[in-house]
Amino acid sequence: MYNNLLAEIARKRLTKQDIREKLNVSQSTFYSKLNGETSFTLDEAFLIYKSFFPEIDFLYLFERSEN
């Protein structure tokens, strides 16, 4: 699970749909990635980072937790 990414989405008052639409993936695919069931591709991670969180450390943002 990407707890830091989820926290930053909430801090910026973005919706998960905002991110999902930018990635152009289905809701189930996006939630599978957020929950750590599948991985974000490097291109997807950079797109999220550059589009929404350029001021935040990339490694912090995409640190995976076991939850």
C-alpha positions in Angstrom: 0.0 0.0 0.0 1.2 3.5 -0.8 0.3 5.3 2.5 2.5 8.3 1.7 0.9 8.8 -1.7 -2.6 8.5 -0.1 -1.7 11.0 2.6 -0.5 13.5 0.0 -3.6 13.1 -2.1 -5.6 13.9 0.9 -3.4 16.9 1.9 -3.8 18.4 -1.5 -7.5 17.7 -1.4 -7.2 15.8 -4.7 -9.5 12.9 -5.4 -8.3 9.4 -6.4 -10.3 9.9 -9.6 -8.1 12.9 -10.4 -5.0 10.7 -10.4 -6.8 7.8 -12.1 -8.0 9.9 -14.9 -4.5 11.3 -15.5 -3.2 7.8 -15.7 -6.0 6.8 -18.0 -6.6 3.4 -16.2 -9.7 1.8 -14.9 -10.9 2.2 -11.4 -10.1 -1.4 -10.5 -6.6 -1.2 -12.0 -5.9 2.0 -10.1 -7.1 0.7 -6.8 -5.1 -2.5 -7.3 -2.0 -0.3 -7.7 -2.8 1.9 -4.7 -3.3 -1.2 -2.6 0.0 -2.6 -3.7 -1.5 -5.7 -5.4 0.1 -4.6 -8.6 2.9 -2.0 -9.1 2.8 1.4 -10.7 5.0 1.4 -13.8 7.9 3.8 -13.7 6.2 6.0 -16.3 3.0 6.1 -14.2 4.9 7.0 -11.1 6.7 9.8 -12.8 3.5 11.1 -14.4 1.8 11.2 -10.9 4.9 12.9 -9.4 5.3 15.5 -12.1 1.6 16.3 -12.5 0.6 16.5 -8.9 3.5 16.4 -6.4 6.7 17.8 -7.9 7.7 19.4 -4.6 7.6 16.1 -2.7 10.5 13.6 -2.6 9.8 10.9 -5.2 11.1 8.0 -3.1 9.0 9.2 -0.1 5.9 9.5 -2.2 6.2 5.9 -3.6 7.4 4.1 -0.5 5.4 1.0 -0.1 4.2 -0.2 3.3 3.0 -3.6 4.3 -0.5 -2.5 5.3 
